Amino acid sequence: MRVHICAVGRVKTGPERDLIDDYMTRFDRTGRALGLGPLSMHEVEDRKGGGRAGEAALLERSLPDGALIAALDERGTVMSSPDFARRLAGWRDEGRGDLAFIIGGADGIAPDLRARADFSLSFGAMVWPHLLARVMLTEQLYRAASILAGSPYHRA
């Protein structure tokens, strides 16, 4: 199952980019044998200032056809890392070809795109900057692959 992160804004060089790249590489290495990956990042920017609606249109264009859509949203489901790993494995085992996580800009995801999502994931009641949300998501994807592979990375 190919995994995509479709996000508003571009991550420039720096510590966030380094962490994202590291976790993406780790996920690809660990997930390959599990039928997970590759992991790709699709970054969009609304240069015309269309707000959430403009960002949603750009995000929708970045989604692979037929992808299961998982929105990162503060109103979404809060889950443990093992539960997240099981959810990924379940989608893979259902034969889903593509899984796309969407991350909105500073004002979140437009309601119409959020409503189209098959699943909403929350990293807790706090709101996180989109750069940190990407780092957290890539780390959790790697952690999920590690859990599914029986690796000692996850020690809960």
Buried (B, 14 or more C-beta within 10 A) or exposed (E): BBBBBBBBBEBEEEEBBEBBBBBBEBBBEBBEEBEBBEBBBBBBEBEEEEEBEBBBBBBBEBBBEEBBBBBBBBEBEEBEBBEBBBBBBEBBEEEBEBBBBBBBBEEBBBEEBBEBBEBBBBBEEEEBEBBEBBBBBBBBBBBBBBBBBEEEBBEE
